[in-house]
Amino acid sequence: TPTVCVMIRGIIGRLTRKRFGKRKFQEKIDIWRLFVFAHYFRECGGKEVDVKMPNDRTSYTKQYQFVHKTMNEQVIEMLQHVREMQSGQADEGTMWKFSLHVRKSTINHPDAGEGLFLDGQAVPGTVITLFPGSVYLPPDVSHLGDLSHSDPHISLLMMSRLDRCVISASSYDGMISTPHGSFHHPFAYGHRVNHPPAGVVPNLVPFSYEAAARFPDHLLDLVPNKYFRPPGFLYSTPSKMRSLVFVAARHVTNEELFIDYRLHPDVSHPDWYTPVNEEENRRLWTD
């Protein structure tokens, strides 16, 4: 969306004139992008219209709070819809704004396999899917090394959060266990989203989502994440669960979904992987 792109370029230009640690600098860019998308989601009402740029002097904390509020409201509404469908409170014909389907990828590569597709429409700032799996806190991330060494493909089923937690979908089988029984989660498909081919801009961006203290208890079992090991004193937070959601970065209509995998720039990559923005990758992987 042209208006959104102009907003993002403007603030990145301003941030480059300030001094931050490299990783923190990239986090600020990522949150600003999400802030713009969340602002667009609330202001445009799903229409292709010019939107007044949000105040670029808004503090990082307030940007994050605005983004989290916008995403949290959507996640709760999405999971409430799942609960109603799963418990029989809604008619089978009741449809969400869009649906997600795994199909043969459009990527022209022999190893492309399947990808995730959105049927319907979504505007920038829409929560599209959740990334399922086990949440590894920073002290536990070393356990993932043994998994990835035994099967390199497993490392592609992992996604990092801004707080350095890693979520691994390697053991996720697509099923969610709830008091109403086990069922296939219709929005826990983040691990099926492909990295874009060379020259294609991702239509999704990640957000390190927190099921906060006020998150409805009756929906918590629909968040498709569990801790590998419960947080101890040093890593405890008021939130009930750390998670990761993928958010639309532009208007998305009946197409395959892509997310930047942001693989470490100094390790070997599969031949299908082309960095979307190597400079941003390096900042993000800086200690």
N, C-alpha and C positions, 0 to 999 in steps of 0.2 A: 504494500500500500504506500504510494508516494508520500503522503503526509507523514506517516509514521517514520519512514526512512529519513526524511528531512529532520524530524525531531531528534532522532538518534544521532545522526551525524553532527548536529549542533552541539549536543552535550558532550560527545566524545572529544570534540575540538576543545571545549572548555576544560575537561578533565586533564587533558594532556599538558595543560599549562600549570597544573598543580602537582605536588609531590606526594606520592604514596609508595608503599612497598609494592612490588610488581604484582604479587598475587592479590593484595587488597585492591589495587587499582583495577584489576580485571573484575573482581567481585562487584565493584562500584559500577562498572560498565554494564555488567550482566543485570544487576538490579535496576539500573536506569532503563535498560531496554524493557524489562518487565513492567516497570512503572509506566512507561509510555503505552505499552500494550494494554495494561489494566485501565489507564485513563481513557484510551480509545474505546475499550469495551464498555465502559460506563457512559461515555459521552455520545458515542455515535449511534447507539441503538441498532447496530447491525447494518447501518447504511454507509455507502461510499460518500462521505462528506468530509469537508475540511474541519479539523478539530483544533481548537485553541491549544497551543503547546502548554503542557503542565509547567508549573513554576520550577525552573531549573535550580533555584536556590533552596528547594525543599531538602531538608537534611536526609542523609542516608537512612537514618533510623525511621523517619516518617515515610520515606519512599518504601522501605521494606514493609512497614506496617500497612500501608495502603495496598501494596501488592498482596500481602498475606490475607488481608480482609477480603479482597476481590476473589482470590483463588479459593479461600476457605468457604465462602458462601456458595461457590459453584460446586465444590467437592461435596458439601453437605447436601445440596439439592440433588446432585447426581446420585449419591449413595442412598438418599431417601427414596429416589425413584427405583433403584435396584431393590431396596428392602420391600417396597410395595409390590413389585413384580414377583419377587421371590416368595413372599408370604401370601400371595394371592389377593392382595388388597386392591390391585389394579387390574383392569381388563388386559387380556393378552394383546389386544390391538393398540394399547397405549404406547406411543412411540416417544423416544427421546428426540432431541434436536437433530441428532445424526446417529449413525451406527458404524461400528468398526468391524472390519473383516480381514482375515489373513488370506492372501492370494499370491499367485506367482508375481514376483517383483517385475517392475518395468525396467530395472537396471540391466543394461546390456553387458553382462559378464557371466561366464559359466558358473561361478560360485554364488551368484546373486540369490538363488533359492526363492524363498517367499518373503513378502513384505506386508506391512499393515496399510490398509486403505480406509479412507473415510468416505462413507456414502452419505450425501447430504451437504450441508453447508455449515461453516463456522467462521466467526469474525475474529480479528486479532484480539488476543487476550482471553480466548475461550480455553478452559481446561479440556483437553482432548482425552488423555489417558493417564493412568497411574502406572508407575514402574513397580512391579511386584517383587517379592523375595525377602531374603534375610538381610537385616540391617547390621552391618559390622561397624562398631565404634572404632575410633582411631587405634586403641591398643590391640584390637582384635583383627585388624586388617592383614597382619602377617599370616594369619591362617589361610587367607585367600591365595597366597603364593603357592601353597601345596596343591590347591585345586587346579590353578591355571597351568602349573607345570605338568600335571597328569593329563590335562586335556586343554591345549591352547584355545580351543573354541570357547571354553568357559569364560575366559577373560572378556569376551565380547558380550557376555550376558551380565556384565557388571557396569554400574554407573556411579560416579562419585557425586557427593553433595558438596556444597560450599564449605561445610564444617569439617570436611575430610572424612566423614563417614562414607562407607561404600555399601551399596545395595547390590546383592547378587541374586539373580533369578535362576541360578543353575539348578536348584532343586524345586523350583516352582512348576507344578504340573497343570496349572490353569484352573484348579479347583479351590474353592474357599469353603471352609467348614464353619457353620453357624449353628445357633440353636434350632434353626429351621431345617437343618440338613446341609449337605454339601452340594455345591452348584458351581457352574462355570461363570466366572465373573466377566460381565460384558464390557468392562472398562479397564481391566488390568492387562493391558497389552503393550506397555512401554518397552518390554524386552523384545518385541517383534518388529520394532521400528528400525529401518535400515539407515546407515550412513549414506548421504547423497553421493551420486557419481560426480566426477570432476565437472565443474562449471555450474552445478545446480546448488542454489541457495536453500538451506533447510527451511521447511515451513513450520517447524516446531522449535521451541527453546525449553530448556529444563528449568524447574523451580524447586528449590529445596523446601518442601512443604512440611509443616508441623501440624499434627493433629493436637491442637492446643488444649489447655486445661478445661476450657469450656466446650470442647468438642463433644457432641452428644454420645453418651455411653452406648445407646442402643444401636449406633451405627459403627462403633469402633471395630467390630469383627468384620466389617466390610472393607476396611483399609487393608490392602493385600500385603501387609508387611508384618514381620515378627523380628524381635531382636535375636541375634545369634547368641548373645549373652546379655542379660539385663544390665542397664547402666548402673555403675557403682557411684560412689559419692562424687568423684571428679567429673563424671559425664552425665549426671542426672540433670534434667531440665523439667520445667513445669509441664511440658507437653506430654501427651499420652503415647505418641508414636512419632518417630521421624519417618518421613516418606519422601517421595519425589514425584512430581507431576510434570507432564509435557503440555505446553501451552502454545496455541496457534500464534505464529509470528506474522501472519498476513491472512487475508481472506482465503479460505481453503474450501474447495468445491469438488467433490467426487474425484479424488486423486490419491495417489500414494503419499504416505507421510515419511518425512525424513528428519533426523536429528543429528547434529554434529557430535560424533563420538569423542572428539577431543583426545585422541590417544597421545601418549607421551611422545614428544618430538624426538627423543634420543634413543628410542628402541626400534627394533625392526617391525615393520607393518606388513599386513597382507597386501598383495599387489593391487587389490581393488580399492585400497584406501588412499584418498587424496585429501590432505588437510584443507579445511574450509578457510581457516585463518591461522597460519602457523605462528604469527606474532602473538595472538591471543593465547594459543596453546602454551607457548613458552612462559608467558606470564602466569598462567594458571598453575603450571607445574613447578613454579619456582618455590622453593622452601621458604 
